[in-house]
Amino acid sequence: MFLTFFHELKASGIPVTLKEYLTLMEAMDAGLARFHVEDFYYLARTALVKDERNLDRFDRVFGHVFKGLDAPVDALLAEIPEEWLRRLTEKFLTAEEKKLIESLGGWDKIMEELRKRLAEQKGRHQGGSKWIGTAGTSPFGAYGYNPEGVRIGQDRNRNNCAVKVWDRRDYKDLDDTIELGTRNIKLALRRLRKFAREGAPEELDLGGTIRSTASKGYLDLKLVPERRNTVKVLLFFDVGGSMDPFIRLCEELFSAARAEFKHMEYFYFHNCLYEKVWRSNRRRHDEPVETWKVLHTYPCDYKVIFVGDAAMSPYEITHAGGSVEHFNEEPGLLWLERMTHIYPKVIWLNPTPERYWTYTASTDLISRLLAGRMFPLTLEGLDKAMRELTR
């Protein structure tokens, strides 16, 4: 059965390896999940799933192999154990809510009445106070009001007074196109890693210590420099105007990048890259940084990431004086060309959903200037962007 489970996972597209499968078998031999299916589920998921996007797919394969969840359900309502319902009341209901339930005769009365009306009712009912229907005061049904009852067939909560929701609950798969949170950004940025040991020896070399101690016959500590990510990154953030709705997302990206990269420098610009950038938005007019200085300060082994929606007038890119804020003596495209000439690894992250990119000519223009290296700021887009930078 376990081998079948492994093959089903691979057939579903989950990138599970033989090593991970053997790790799961070792954990089973050690008795970590011997008698409970739920324990085995969490153990298997931990050992075999390395990407959050595959969690829903794993659940479906697990249900198919071990529980037969693909079998059709004929009845709309399932027989729910009474003891389970009673424990729900103890766990979730306040004392006042329990008193309201008792006003109808308690759980026994509510469940008994529901079964009775299910047996007696022959068709749809609306606006009444007894039958299972809609828009009435019956304690059973949807889109009505009763201080306590069983909600059936309603897509969302309305009055917060149902004592039980008796419907099939459907949930969406995890979506790899959604905008990111800080944790997911960190996971994606980790693809952009190149480790090396540099600096003073501060970290214990366990293997070297054991070998040296064994050969000399006494404790001989060996130290090595700390292993660090040596990738160097230049981040340019577009700020203001149409980027205001994406402030939170850019903050999350900035926070994650600061945590992941030791060698990272950042600058701000507006709409397109021109002759000046800045480090502080409050002092942008008092303490600007010449773009030429940036290009001459940071060597070509830096990887450059622009973050912006690329939505502007095309004249801001193609013409001198086209900037909306100042008279730029050279067009923005010239500065972008200089950037790509010096730095071979340049990408653009766009927080606007990709389906809207064709609405602005400037977006397509910048994408072509960067040889198509524009990616949406989503989990999938960031993953592709990091792969592009590591090519």
C-alpha positions, 0 to 999 in steps of 0.5 A: 500500500505504501509503495502504491501511495508513492507511485500515486504521488509521483503520478499526480505531479508531486516531486517526491523522491525515493530518498524522501519515501525511504525517510518516511519508511524509517520513521514508520519503523521507528514507531512515529505513526503506528496506530493512528491514520491522522498521525500517519497523515501528518508524518507523510505530509512532512516527509514528502511535501516540500512545497505549499502549492502541493498540499491540496494535491497531496490531500487528494492522493492521500484520500484516494489511496487510504480513505476512498474519498472519491466515492460519490456521496448520494445523500445531501445530509450525513448522519452526524453523531449526537455526541459530536454535536454535544461536544461542539456546544461545550467547546464553542457556545457561550452560556447565553447561547446555550440558554437560547438553544434550551428555549427550543428544547435543547439539542435533542428537540432541534435534531428530532424536529429537523429529522421529522421535517425532512421526512414530511416536507415534499418540496421547496418552501419560502418565507415560512416559520416551519418548513426547511426553506429560505427567507423565513423564520424557521429554525431550519434553512437559509437566508432567514432569521431565527435566534437559533437553528440549523443553517442549510444551503446558505453560501455565507454567514449573515446573522451569526446565530446558527447553532449548526451549519449542515452543508458540504464545505468546499474549499479552494486549492492553494493558489500559486498566483496569489500575491505574496506574504513575507514568509513566501517571499523568503522561501522564493528568494532562497533560490538566489543563494551562493554560499561561501565561507569568508571572514574570520574563523568563528564557527566550530568545524565539527568534522575537522575537530573530530579528525584532528582530535583522533590523530593527535590524541587530545582535544584539538578544536578547529574553527572555520569562517561562517557560511554566508550567502555571498549573492549581491543584490541591487534593489530599485523600488518605484514609489508614488503614484500608481504604486501606492496600492502596492506599498504593503507588498513592497514592504514585505518584499523589502523585509524578506530581502533584507533578511535573506541577503547580507550584501544588498543595497536599495534605492528609490525611483519614480516611474522610470530610472533617470539620472538620480535615485535616492535612499530616503523618500523624505530627503529625496530632494536634499540627498539624491544619489546620482545614478552614474555613481551607483553604476560606478560604485557597485561592480557587475557581479551584483544582481539587479531587481527593479520593482514597479508597475511600469505604468506611465506615459511612454514619453517618460521612457522614450523622450528627454523631458518626458518625466512627469516630475522634472526635466530629464536631459536623457530619456529613461530608456538610455539609463535602462540600457546602461544598467543592462550593459553593466549588469548582465543579471537584471529583472523587473518585478511587476506587482500588477496582475499580468493580465493587465500588462497589455493595458499600458504601452509602457509596460510592454516597452520596458519588458522589451528593453529588458529582453522579456525579463519582467515577472509578476510579483506572485509566488510563481513569478518570483520563482521564475525570476530567481531562476532567471537570475541564477542562470 
